[in-house]
Amino acid sequence: MKLRKGQIIKFKAIDDFTGKEIELSGIVVGDYKMIKEKYPLEMGEVDKKSNLYLVEVPNRSGNFVVHMSEIIKESLEVTQ
């Protein structure tokens, strides 16, 4: 399975304040190449096999790095 830029997904994440698992929805803004470019120190070794995507979540600061195993649901819809 491969996600596309602009695709809407629902995924699991850990809340920074409570440490509990939460569900979020966001828009895929890039793949491993963008993650590597934006976070070279933290994520400099990611590659195509890592199955990571950069996701923007409305009303949340920053972006989320999401692994394919954390995805709950993906939409066929692609935003413009």
N, C-alpha and C positions, 0 to 999 in steps of 0.2 A: 504494500500500500504506500502510495506517495501522495503527500499533500501539496496543494498548489498555493501560490501566493494569492491572498485575498479570500481564501476559503475560511469559513466559519467553523470552529470546533468547540466542543465542550470537553473539559479535561479536569483531572484531579490535581490539586496543589495543596501545600501545607501553609496554613495561615501563620504569618510571621509573629503575630502577637499571642495567639492561643496555642499554637503547635498542633492544632487539629486539622484533619483533612477537610478540604472544602472543594466544591465544584465551581468552576468558572467557565465563562464563554468568552472567546476572543477570536481575533482575525490573524491568520498566518501572515507574517510580514517577511519571512525569509527562512532559508534553510541553513545548513551547517556553514556555508560560505559566509553568510551575513553574521552568524554568531561568532565565527572566528575573527571576522573583521572588527566587530563592535567590542568584543571582549577578548583581545589577544592574550592577556596574561592569565585570565581565569579559564578560558576555553580554547586556548591556542592549539590543542592537539585533537580537536574534533575533526572527523572526516565523514565521508559519504556513508560509511557503515555505522555511524553513531546513531542514526535515526532521530536526530534532534531538530526541532524547529523553533524559530523565534516567533512568539505570539504576543500581540498587543491586546490588552483587555481594557475596554472602556471603563472609566471611573477608577482606575488603579494607576499608580505611578510606576514607571518603568515597564520593562517587558519581561515576559516569562520564557524561559528555555524549557520546552516541553518534549519529553521522550514519547515515542509512539505508544509505549505501554501505559502511559498516563491518559491517553485519549479515551473518552467515554463514548463520544458520538461525533461524527463528522457530517457536515452538510455538503450537499452537491453544489449548493449556491456559492458563487464567487462574487465578492463585492467589487465594485469598480473603483 
